[in-house]
Amino acid sequence: MEPDLETGRLLFASACDFVAGAASVPSLPPPSLPEVAFVGRSNVGKSSLINALTGRKSLARVSRTPGRTQQINFFRLGGRLMLADLPGYGFARASKGKIAQWSDLALRYLKGRPTLRRVLVLVDSRHGLKDSDRALFELLDVAAVSYQVVLTKVDALKGDDAPARARAVGSELAGHVAAFPDVASTSAETGAGIPELRAALAGFVTEAR
């Protein structure tokens, strides 16, 4: 069945409210709505993608400084879907102790959240998969948490480079048991792939009815 673009548009046109910023497991909001998590290397474009999906300019803070997101930020979309923006992994301008704290929080959240329907692993299309991405795939496979790769910044690629990148990533994902097979290609700058991703995420709301 093809994703319903109009259903996705209407859902993401709904009010989107900041719920909480959790810096520790006890401070996580109680699980309630179906939840989608956004995770990726520092500066991969998580905040920009969330802003593009929701049609807001500053719902999630955008920064050129890696490691700016230092907690898990939760947003309630139309009272029907929860979006979770996780700290970036990989390079970050912070102390090793702080990075370890963020990493522990993120991993405990990903492995233990009962309402989590899918983890969107964002990958910069200009660079492709890194070892830190692959390490996350292995963890999610073991934890049996469904995840999907979302390529960001595809507007920076030329010609057939974007489809070729998506095919290469998809081929590597074929060996991962918890990976969703379709690789999403998006650009927060041009809006490419945004309607399709909205529609796919709206499907989790439909399933919860």
MOPEHU-V520344 format. One record per backbone hydrogen bond with DSSP energy under -1.0 kcal/mol. NH is the residue of the N-H (numbers start at 1). CO is the residue of the C=O. E is the energy in kcal/mol with one decimal. If there is no record, write none. Layout:
nh: {NH & NH}
co: {CO & CO}
e: {E & E}
This chain:
nh: {5 & 8 & 9 & 10 & 11 & 12 & 14 & 17 & 19 & 22 & 28 & 35 & 36 & 37 & 38 & 39 & 42 & 44 & 49 & 50 & 51 & 52 & 53 & 54 & 56 & 68 & 72 & 73 & 74 & 75 & 76 & 77 & 78 & 80 & 81 & 82 & 83 & 84 & 85 & 86 & 89 & 93 & 94 & 99 & 100 & 101 & 102 & 103 & 104 & 105 & 106 & 107 & 108 & 109 & 110 & 111 & 112 & 113 & 116 & 117 & 118 & 119 & 120 & 121 & 122 & 123 & 125 & 127 & 128 & 134 & 135 & 136 & 137 & 138 & 139 & 140 & 141 & 142 & 143 & 145 & 147 & 148 & 150 & 151 & 152 & 154 & 156 & 157 & 161 & 164 & 165 & 166 & 167 & 168 & 169 & 170 & 171 & 172 & 173 & 174 & 175 & 176 & 180 & 184 & 186 & 187 & 191 & 194 & 197 & 198 & 199 & 200 & 201 & 202 & 204 & 206 & 207 & 208 & 209}
co: {3 & 4 & 5 & 6 & 7 & 8 & 11 & 76 & 74 & 72 & 25 & 115 & 82 & 118 & 84 & 120 & 89 & 41 & 45 & 46 & 47 & 48 & 49 & 50 & 51 & 65 & 22 & 85 & 20 & 83 & 17 & 81 & 15 & 77 & 77 & 34 & 75 & 36 & 73 & 38 & 40 & 66 & 92 & 95 & 96 & 97 & 98 & 99 & 100 & 101 & 102 & 103 & 104 & 105 & 106 & 107 & 108 & 109 & 113 & 35 & 35 & 146 & 37 & 148 & 39 & 150 & 152 & 124 & 124 & 130 & 131 & 132 & 133 & 134 & 135 & 136 & 137 & 138 & 139 & 140 & 178 & 119 & 121 & 184 & 123 & 186 & 153 & 154 & 158 & 160 & 161 & 162 & 163 & 164 & 165 & 166 & 167 & 168 & 169 & 170 & 172 & 173 & 147 & 149 & 151 & 192 & 187 & 191 & 193 & 194 & 195 & 196 & 197 & 198 & 201 & 202 & 203 & 204 & 206}
e: {-1.0 & -2.1 & -2.4 & -2.6 & -2.2 & -2.3 & -1.4 & -2.4 & -3.3 & -3.0 & -1.7 & -2.3 & -2.5 & -2.1 & -3.2 & -2.6 & -2.6 & -1.6 & -2.2 & -2.5 & -2.5 & -2.2 & -2.8 & -2.1 & -1.9 & -1.2 & -2.7 & -2.3 & -2.9 & -2.6 & -3.0 & -3.6 & -3.6 & -2.5 & -1.4 & -2.8 & -3.0 & -2.5 & -2.9 & -2.4 & -1.6 & -1.6 & -1.9 & -2.4 & -2.3 & -1.8 & -2.4 & -2.6 & -2.3 & -2.1 & -2.7 & -2.5 & -2.3 & -2.2 & -2.7 & -2.1 & -1.1 & -1.2 & -1.2 & -3.1 & -1.1 & -2.2 & -3.6 & -2.8 & -3.2 & -2.4 & -2.2 & -1.5 & -2.2 & -2.0 & -2.2 & -1.5 & -2.2 & -2.1 & -1.8 & -2.6 & -2.6 & -2.2 & -2.1 & -2.3 & -1.9 & -2.6 & -2.2 & -3.7 & -2.4 & -2.1 & -1.9 & -1.6 & -2.4 & -2.1 & -2.3 & -2.3 & -2.3 & -2.3 & -2.4 & -2.5 & -2.3 & -1.6 & -2.2 & -1.0 & -1.1 & -2.5 & -3.5 & -2.1 & -2.6 & -2.0 & -2.1 & -1.6 & -1.9 & -2.5 & -2.2 & -2.1 & -2.3 & -2.2 & -1.4 & -1.7 & -2.0 & -1.0 & -1.1}
